[in-house]
Amino acid sequence: MPLTPEQEQEIAAERAADRPTRRATVPALEEILYAAIPVLDHGFVRVIDYMGDDGAIVQAARVSYGRGTRRVSEDRGLINYLMRHRHTTPFEMCEIKYHVKLPIFVARQWIRHRTANVNEYSARYSILDNEFYIPAPGHLAAQAATNRQGRGEVIEGEAARRVLDLLREDAERAYAGYAELLNEDDAGAPRDPSWPGLARELARMNLSLNFYTQWYWKTDLHNLLHFLSLRADPHAQYEIRAYAEAMLDTLRRWVPMAHEAFLEYRMNAVTLSASAIKVVCRLLAGEPVDQASSGLSPREWRELMASLGRT
Ligand SMILES: Cc1cc2nc3c(=O)[nH]c(=O)nc-3n(C[C@H](O)[C@H](O)[C@H](O)COP(=O)(O)OP(=O)(O)OC[C@H]3O[C@@H](n4cnc5c(N)ncnc54)[C@H](O)[C@@H]3O)c2cc1C
Protein backbone atom coordinates (compact mmCIF):
# COMPACT_ATOMS: atom_id res chain seq x y z
CA MET A 1 0.00 0.00 0.00
CA PRO A 2 2.53 2.63 -1.00
CA LEU A 3 1.13 6.06 -0.20
CA THR A 4 3.21 9.03 -1.32
CA PRO A 5 4.65 11.29 1.42
CA GLU A 6 2.16 13.98 0.28
CA GLN A 7 -0.78 11.57 0.65
CA GLU A 8 0.45 10.52 4.09
CA GLN A 9 0.75 14.20 5.12
CA GLU A 10 -2.81 14.91 3.92
CA ILE A 11 -4.16 11.96 5.90
CA ALA A 12 -2.17 13.02 9.00
CA ALA A 13 -3.53 16.59 8.72
CA GLU A 14 -7.12 15.30 8.51
CA ARG A 15 -6.53 12.98 11.46
CA ALA A 16 -5.04 15.82 13.56
CA ALA A 17 -8.03 18.14 13.02
CA ASP A 18 -10.79 18.27 15.66
CA ARG A 19 -14.22 19.38 14.58
CA PRO A 20 -16.79 20.05 17.32
CA THR A 21 -20.21 18.65 16.46
CA ARG A 22 -23.58 17.95 18.06
CA ARG A 23 -23.98 14.84 15.93
CA ALA A 24 -23.43 11.33 17.26
CA THR A 25 -19.81 10.21 16.90
CA VAL A 26 -18.25 6.82 17.60
CA PRO A 27 -14.82 6.95 19.32
CA ALA A 28 -13.73 3.51 18.06
CA LEU A 29 -14.36 4.54 14.45
CA GLU A 30 -12.89 8.03 14.98
CA GLU A 31 -9.67 6.24 15.97
CA ILE A 32 -9.23 4.91 12.43
CA LEU A 33 -11.00 7.69 10.50
CA TYR A 34 -9.07 8.58 7.30
CA ALA A 35 -6.35 5.98 8.04
CA ALA A 36 -5.61 3.56 5.18
CA ILE A 37 -6.17 -0.10 6.12
CA PRO A 38 -3.91 -2.15 3.82
CA VAL A 39 -5.60 -4.78 1.60
CA LEU A 40 -3.81 -7.04 -0.96
CA ASP A 41 -0.41 -5.84 -2.18
CA HIS A 42 -1.12 -2.19 -3.03
CA GLY A 43 -4.75 -1.63 -2.04
CA PHE A 44 -6.47 -0.09 0.93
CA VAL A 45 -9.79 0.85 2.49
CA ARG A 46 -10.22 4.11 4.42
CA VAL A 47 -13.30 5.33 6.25
CA ILE A 48 -13.78 8.92 5.13
CA ASP A 49 -17.03 9.82 6.84
CA TYR A 50 -20.06 8.32 8.54
CA MET A 51 -23.47 9.29 9.83
CA GLY A 52 -25.22 7.66 12.79
CA ASP A 53 -24.39 4.92 15.24
CA ASP A 54 -26.22 2.02 16.94
CA GLY A 55 -28.34 4.63 18.71
CA ALA A 56 -29.48 6.07 15.37
CA ILE A 57 -30.91 2.66 14.38
CA VAL A 58 -32.84 2.48 17.64
CA GLN A 59 -33.97 6.11 17.40
CA ALA A 60 -35.31 5.59 13.89
CA ALA A 61 -37.03 2.34 14.83
CA ARG A 62 -38.81 4.10 17.70
CA VAL A 63 -39.20 7.36 15.76
CA SER A 64 -38.12 9.07 18.97
CA TYR A 65 -37.24 12.71 19.73
CA GLY A 66 -34.04 12.13 21.65
CA ARG A 67 -31.70 9.35 22.63
CA GLY A 68 -34.14 8.44 25.44
CA THR A 69 -33.24 6.73 28.67
CA ARG A 70 -33.48 3.14 27.48
CA ARG A 71 -30.89 0.68 28.69
CA VAL A 72 -28.14 -0.73 26.47
CA SER A 73 -29.66 -4.20 26.82
CA GLU A 74 -32.97 -2.88 25.43
CA ASP A 75 -31.20 -1.27 22.47
CA ARG A 76 -29.33 -4.52 21.78
CA GLY A 77 -32.56 -6.51 22.02
CA LEU A 78 -34.30 -4.16 19.59
CA ILE A 79 -31.41 -4.26 17.08
CA ASN A 80 -31.37 -8.06 17.28
CA TYR A 81 -35.12 -8.13 16.71
CA LEU A 82 -34.87 -5.81 13.69
CA MET A 83 -32.07 -7.92 12.17
CA ARG A 84 -33.86 -11.20 12.85
CA HIS A 85 -37.11 -10.05 11.31
CA ARG A 86 -35.54 -8.17 8.38
CA HIS A 87 -37.03 -4.89 9.49
CA THR A 88 -34.37 -3.14 7.44
CA THR A 89 -35.27 0.54 7.12
CA PRO A 90 -33.88 1.62 10.54
CA PHE A 91 -30.46 0.38 9.30
CA GLU A 92 -30.76 2.67 6.28
CA MET A 93 -30.57 5.67 8.64
CA CYS A 94 -26.80 5.15 9.04
CA GLU A 95 -24.40 5.96 6.22
CA ILE A 96 -20.71 5.37 5.64
CA LYS A 97 -18.24 6.59 3.03
CA TYR A 98 -15.09 4.70 2.07
CA HIS A 99 -12.10 5.48 -0.11
CA VAL A 100 -10.99 2.20 -1.71
CA LYS A 101 -7.96 1.37 -3.83
CA LEU A 102 -8.55 -1.93 -5.61
CA PRO A 103 -7.57 -3.93 -8.72
CA ILE A 104 -9.86 -3.36 -11.72
CA PHE A 105 -11.08 -6.98 -11.73
CA VAL A 106 -12.18 -6.60 -8.10
CA ALA A 107 -13.84 -3.28 -8.96
CA ARG A 108 -15.86 -5.05 -11.67
CA GLN A 109 -17.36 -7.41 -9.09
CA TRP A 110 -17.84 -4.63 -6.55
CA ILE A 111 -19.64 -2.26 -8.93
CA ARG A 112 -22.42 -4.84 -9.39
CA HIS A 113 -23.69 -3.64 -6.01
CA ARG A 114 -25.92 -0.91 -7.38
CA THR A 115 -27.27 0.47 -4.13
CA ALA A 116 -24.27 2.70 -3.40
CA ASN A 117 -22.91 6.03 -4.61
CA VAL A 118 -19.61 5.78 -6.43
CA ASN A 119 -17.08 8.19 -7.84
CA GLU A 120 -14.07 6.58 -9.52
CA TYR A 121 -10.64 7.97 -10.31
CA SER A 122 -10.77 9.19 -13.90
CA ALA A 123 -8.25 7.59 -16.24
CA ARG A 124 -9.55 9.93 -18.96
CA TYR A 125 -8.36 12.87 -16.91
CA SER A 126 -5.41 11.43 -14.96
CA ILE A 127 -2.62 8.93 -15.53
CA LEU A 128 -2.91 5.60 -13.73
CA ASP A 129 -0.03 4.60 -11.47
CA ASN A 130 2.23 1.71 -12.37
CA GLU A 131 0.69 -0.51 -9.72
CA PHE A 132 -0.73 -3.92 -10.39
CA TYR A 133 -1.86 -6.82 -8.21
CA ILE A 134 0.22 -9.97 -7.99
CA PRO A 135 -1.26 -12.67 -5.74
CA ALA A 136 0.78 -13.72 -2.70
CA PRO A 137 2.15 -17.29 -3.06
CA GLY A 138 -0.59 -18.88 -0.88
CA HIS A 139 -3.29 -17.41 -3.12
CA LEU A 140 -1.97 -18.70 -6.41
CA ALA A 141 -4.22 -21.64 -7.15
CA ALA A 142 -5.31 -23.91 -9.98
CA GLN A 143 -8.88 -24.07 -11.27
CA ALA A 144 -11.12 -25.99 -8.85
CA ALA A 145 -11.98 -29.47 -10.11
CA THR A 146 -15.49 -29.59 -8.62
CA ASN A 147 -16.55 -25.94 -8.69
CA ARG A 148 -16.36 -24.14 -12.03
CA GLN A 149 -16.33 -20.81 -10.22
CA GLY A 150 -13.47 -21.27 -7.81
CA ARG A 151 -9.94 -22.23 -6.90
CA GLY A 152 -8.43 -25.59 -6.16
CA GLU A 153 -4.95 -26.63 -5.10
CA VAL A 154 -2.33 -23.98 -4.39
CA ILE A 155 0.33 -23.82 -7.12
CA GLU A 156 3.85 -24.11 -5.80
CA GLY A 157 7.48 -24.40 -6.85
CA GLU A 158 8.53 -23.97 -10.47
CA ALA A 159 4.93 -23.71 -11.72
CA ALA A 160 4.25 -20.87 -9.28
CA ARG A 161 7.40 -19.04 -10.42
CA ARG A 162 6.29 -19.39 -14.04
CA VAL A 163 2.84 -18.01 -13.27
CA LEU A 164 4.22 -15.09 -11.27
CA ASP A 165 6.76 -14.25 -13.99
CA LEU A 166 4.04 -14.24 -16.63
CA LEU A 167 1.71 -12.06 -14.56
CA ARG A 168 4.47 -9.57 -13.77
CA GLU A 169 5.95 -9.47 -17.28
CA ASP A 170 2.54 -8.94 -18.93
CA ALA A 171 1.63 -6.11 -16.56
CA GLU A 172 5.03 -4.44 -16.95
CA ARG A 173 4.82 -4.71 -20.74
CA ALA A 174 1.28 -3.28 -20.69
CA TYR A 175 2.38 -0.34 -18.53
CA ALA A 176 5.43 0.34 -20.70
CA GLY A 177 3.11 0.47 -23.74
CA TYR A 178 0.71 2.76 -21.85
CA ALA A 179 3.55 5.14 -20.97
CA GLU A 180 4.78 5.12 -24.56
CA LEU A 181 1.29 5.80 -25.92
CA LEU A 182 0.79 8.68 -23.47
CA ASN A 183 4.15 10.14 -24.45
CA GLU A 184 4.26 12.38 -21.37
CA ASP A 185 7.04 12.93 -18.85
CA ASP A 186 6.39 13.74 -15.17
CA ALA A 187 5.92 17.42 -16.02
CA GLY A 188 3.41 16.59 -18.79
CA ALA A 189 5.85 17.49 -21.60
CA PRO A 190 6.17 15.08 -24.60
CA ARG A 191 8.89 12.46 -24.09
CA ASP A 192 9.23 12.14 -27.85
CA PRO A 193 8.47 15.50 -29.48
CA SER A 194 8.21 13.86 -32.92
CA TRP A 195 4.65 12.57 -32.29
CA PRO A 196 1.59 13.74 -30.35
CA GLY A 197 0.97 10.65 -28.17
CA LEU A 198 -2.46 9.11 -27.58
CA ALA A 199 -5.30 10.58 -25.49
CA ARG A 200 -5.41 9.26 -21.90
CA GLU A 201 -8.91 7.87 -22.44
CA LEU A 202 -7.56 5.63 -25.24
CA ALA A 203 -4.07 4.87 -23.94
CA ARG A 204 -5.52 3.05 -20.90
CA MET A 205 -7.33 0.39 -22.93
CA ASN A 206 -4.45 -2.11 -23.09
CA LEU A 207 -3.83 -2.17 -19.34
CA SER A 208 -4.62 -5.49 -17.71
CA LEU A 209 -7.37 -6.06 -15.14
CA ASN A 210 -4.90 -6.34 -12.26
CA PHE A 211 -4.02 -2.61 -12.41
CA TYR A 212 -5.29 -0.62 -9.47
CA THR A 213 -8.09 1.91 -9.61
CA GLN A 214 -9.61 3.97 -6.78
CA TRP A 215 -13.02 5.21 -5.80
CA TYR A 216 -15.11 6.82 -3.14
CA TRP A 217 -17.95 4.48 -2.23
CA LYS A 218 -20.83 5.59 -0.02
CA THR A 219 -23.72 3.43 1.10
CA ASP A 220 -26.18 3.01 3.94
CA LEU A 221 -25.82 0.39 6.63
CA HIS A 222 -28.54 -1.87 5.25
CA ASN A 223 -26.87 -2.09 1.84
CA LEU A 224 -23.42 -2.37 3.40
CA LEU A 225 -24.63 -5.45 5.31
CA HIS A 226 -26.00 -6.90 2.07
CA PHE A 227 -22.65 -6.28 0.37
CA LEU A 228 -20.73 -7.85 3.28
CA SER A 229 -23.06 -10.86 3.48
CA LEU A 230 -22.17 -11.67 -0.15
CA ARG A 231 -18.55 -10.55 -0.32
CA ALA A 232 -17.25 -11.61 3.12
CA ASP A 233 -18.76 -15.04 2.47
CA PRO A 234 -16.35 -17.95 1.78
CA HIS A 235 -17.96 -18.33 -1.69
CA ALA A 236 -16.76 -14.88 -2.73
CA GLN A 237 -13.44 -14.59 -4.56
CA TYR A 238 -10.54 -14.16 -2.12
CA GLU A 239 -9.52 -10.75 -3.46
CA ILE A 240 -12.89 -9.03 -2.88
CA ARG A 241 -13.30 -10.95 0.37
CA ALA A 242 -10.06 -9.38 1.63
CA TYR A 243 -11.70 -5.94 1.26
CA ALA A 244 -14.98 -7.13 2.81
CA GLU A 245 -13.10 -8.51 5.82
CA ALA A 246 -11.31 -5.20 6.38
CA MET A 247 -14.70 -3.47 6.15
CA LEU A 248 -16.24 -5.93 8.63
CA ASP A 249 -13.75 -4.60 11.15
CA THR A 250 -14.82 -1.00 10.44
CA LEU A 251 -18.43 -2.17 10.94
CA ARG A 252 -17.49 -3.65 14.33
CA ARG A 253 -15.99 -0.33 15.41
CA TRP A 254 -18.84 1.77 14.02
CA VAL A 255 -22.01 -0.07 15.11
CA PRO A 256 -20.94 -2.86 17.49
CA MET A 257 -24.50 -3.97 18.29
CA ALA A 258 -25.56 -4.12 14.65
CA HIS A 259 -22.29 -5.92 13.85
CA GLU A 260 -22.98 -8.52 16.53
CA ALA A 261 -26.57 -8.97 15.31
CA PHE A 262 -25.35 -9.24 11.71
CA LEU A 263 -22.89 -12.04 12.59
CA GLU A 264 -25.53 -13.83 14.63
CA TYR A 265 -28.53 -13.61 12.30
CA ARG A 266 -26.99 -13.19 8.86
CA MET A 267 -23.31 -14.05 8.37
CA ASN A 268 -23.16 -17.12 10.60
CA ALA A 269 -26.77 -18.15 10.17
CA VAL A 270 -28.35 -20.36 7.51
CA THR A 271 -31.72 -20.21 5.80
CA LEU A 272 -33.49 -23.55 5.71
CA SER A 273 -35.91 -24.48 2.93
CA ALA A 274 -39.25 -26.04 3.85
CA SER A 275 -37.89 -29.48 2.84
CA ALA A 276 -34.73 -28.95 4.89
CA ILE A 277 -36.80 -28.13 7.99
CA LYS A 278 -38.67 -31.42 7.51
CA VAL A 279 -35.31 -33.24 7.37
CA VAL A 280 -34.17 -31.54 10.59
CA CYS A 281 -37.46 -32.48 12.30
CA ARG A 282 -37.03 -36.10 11.20
CA LEU A 283 -33.44 -36.14 12.46
CA LEU A 284 -34.53 -34.66 15.80
CA ALA A 285 -37.16 -37.39 16.08
CA GLY A 286 -34.37 -39.96 15.66
CA GLU A 287 -35.52 -41.12 12.21
CA PRO A 288 -32.83 -42.33 9.81
CA VAL A 289 -32.70 -39.95 6.83
CA ASP A 290 -30.42 -40.09 3.82
CA GLN A 291 -30.23 -37.93 0.71
CA ALA A 292 -32.46 -40.26 -1.31
CA SER A 293 -35.27 -40.12 1.26
CA SER A 294 -34.77 -36.45 2.17
CA GLY A 295 -36.50 -34.86 -0.82
CA LEU A 296 -33.38 -32.68 -1.26
CA SER A 297 -31.07 -32.58 -4.26
CA PRO A 298 -27.57 -34.01 -3.63
CA ARG A 299 -26.18 -30.47 -3.51
CA GLU A 300 -28.83 -29.19 -1.10
CA TRP A 301 -28.29 -32.29 1.04
CA ARG A 302 -24.53 -31.67 1.18
CA GLU A 303 -25.09 -28.02 2.08
CA LEU A 304 -27.58 -28.91 4.82
CA MET A 305 -25.29 -31.58 6.30
CA ALA A 306 -22.38 -29.11 6.25
CA SER A 307 -24.54 -26.51 8.05
CA LEU A 308 -25.46 -29.09 10.69
CA GLY A 309 -21.80 -30.05 11.08
CA ARG A 310 -22.41 -33.57 9.70
CA THR A 311 -20.38 -35.04 6.87
C1 LIG B 1 -20.42 -15.57 -5.23
C2 LIG B 1 -20.97 -14.66 -6.30
C3 LIG B 1 -20.92 -15.07 -7.64
C4 LIG B 1 -21.44 -14.24 -8.64
N1 LIG B 1 -21.36 -14.62 -9.95
C5 LIG B 1 -21.83 -13.81 -10.93
C6 LIG B 1 -21.75 -14.17 -12.29
O1 LIG B 1 -21.27 -15.23 -12.64
N2 LIG B 1 -22.22 -13.31 -13.24
C7 LIG B 1 -22.79 -12.11 -12.91
O2 LIG B 1 -23.21 -11.36 -13.78
N3 LIG B 1 -22.88 -11.74 -11.60
C8 LIG B 1 -22.42 -12.54 -10.61
N4 LIG B 1 -22.51 -12.14 -9.30
C9 LIG B 1 -23.10 -10.84 -9.00
C10 LIG B 1 -24.53 -10.97 -8.42
O3 LIG B 1 -25.39 -11.58 -9.36
C11 LIG B 1 -25.07 -9.58 -8.05
O4 LIG B 1 -25.12 -8.78 -9.21
C12 LIG B 1 -24.22 -8.87 -7.02
O5 LIG B 1 -23.88 -9.74 -5.98
C13 LIG B 1 -24.95 -7.65 -6.49
O6 LIG B 1 -26.02 -8.12 -5.71
P1 LIG B 1 -27.37 -7.32 -5.60
O7 LIG B 1 -27.99 -7.09 -6.95
O8 LIG B 1 -28.23 -8.04 -4.60
O9 LIG B 1 -26.86 -5.94 -4.96
P2 LIG B 1 -27.33 -4.46 -5.19
O10 LIG B 1 -27.18 -4.04 -6.60
O11 LIG B 1 -26.64 -3.61 -4.14
O12 LIG B 1 -28.85 -4.50 -4.87
C14 LIG B 1 -29.31 -4.72 -3.53
C15 LIG B 1 -30.74 -5.17 -3.63
O13 LIG B 1 -31.52 -4.10 -4.19
C16 LIG B 1 -32.51 -4.63 -5.05
N5 LIG B 1 -32.27 -4.10 -6.40
C17 LIG B 1 -31.25 -3.31 -6.81
N6 LIG B 1 -31.40 -2.97 -8.09
C18 LIG B 1 -32.55 -3.57 -8.52
C19 LIG B 1 -33.24 -3.62 -9.75
N7 LIG B 1 -32.82 -2.98 -10.82
N8 LIG B 1 -34.36 -4.35 -9.81
C20 LIG B 1 -34.82 -5.02 -8.75
N9 LIG B 1 -34.22 -5.01 -7.54
C21 LIG B 1 -33.09 -4.30 -7.42
C22 LIG B 1 -32.38 -6.15 -5.00
O14 LIG B 1 -33.22 -6.64 -3.99
C23 LIG B 1 -30.96 -6.36 -4.58
O15 LIG B 1 -30.73 -7.60 -3.92
C24 LIG B 1 -22.01 -12.96 -8.29
C25 LIG B 1 -22.06 -12.58 -6.95
C26 LIG B 1 -21.54 -13.40 -5.95
C27 LIG B 1 -21.59 -12.94 -4.51
The ligand as a Gaussian input file, in Angstrom:
#p B3LYP/6-31G(d) Opt

LIG

0 1
 C      -20.420000     -15.568000      -5.231000
 C      -20.968000     -14.663000      -6.300000
 C      -20.916000     -15.067000      -7.635000
 C      -21.443000     -14.240000      -8.639000
 N      -21.356000     -14.619000      -9.945000
 C      -21.828000     -13.813000     -10.927000
 C      -21.752000     -14.170000     -12.295000
 O      -21.273000     -15.233000     -12.638000
 N      -22.218000     -13.313000     -13.242000
 C      -22.790000     -12.111000     -12.907000
 O      -23.214000     -11.361000     -13.784000
 N      -22.883000     -11.738000     -11.599000
 C      -22.419000     -12.543000     -10.612000
 N      -22.508000     -12.142000      -9.301000
 C      -23.096000     -10.837000      -9.002000
 C      -24.529000     -10.971000      -8.419000
 O      -25.391000     -11.585000      -9.364000
 C      -25.070000      -9.578000      -8.051000
 O      -25.122000      -8.777000      -9.205000
 C      -24.216000      -8.867000      -7.024000
 O      -23.883000      -9.742000      -5.976000
 C      -24.948000      -7.655000      -6.490000
 O      -26.020000      -8.116000      -5.709000
 P      -27.374000      -7.315000      -5.599000
 O      -27.989000      -7.087000      -6.949000
 O      -28.231000      -8.037000      -4.600000
 O      -26.856000      -5.936000      -4.958000
 P      -27.334000      -4.455000      -5.189000
 O      -27.185000      -4.043000      -6.596000
 O      -26.642000      -3.612000      -4.136000
 O      -28.848000      -4.495000      -4.871000
 C      -29.312000      -4.718000      -3.534000
 C      -30.739000      -5.171000      -3.634000
 O      -31.522000      -4.095000      -4.186000
 C      -32.505000      -4.629000      -5.046000
 N      -32.274000      -4.097000      -6.402000
 C      -31.248000      -3.306000      -6.811000
 N      -31.404000      -2.971000      -8.089000
 C      -32.551000      -3.565000      -8.518000
 C      -33.241000      -3.625000      -9.747000
 N      -32.820000      -2.975000     -10.820000
 N      -34.358000      -4.351000      -9.813000
 C      -34.817000      -5.016000      -8.747000
 N      -34.224000      -5.012000      -7.540000
 C      -33.094000      -4.298000      -7.423000
 C      -32.381000      -6.151000      -5.000000
 O      -33.219000      -6.644000      -3.994000
 C      -30.960000      -6.362000      -4.582000
 O      -30.726000      -7.602000      -3.925000
 C      -22.011000     -12.961000      -8.295000
 C      -22.058000     -12.578000      -6.955000
 C      -21.540000     -13.404000      -5.954000
 C      -21.589000     -12.937000      -4.510000

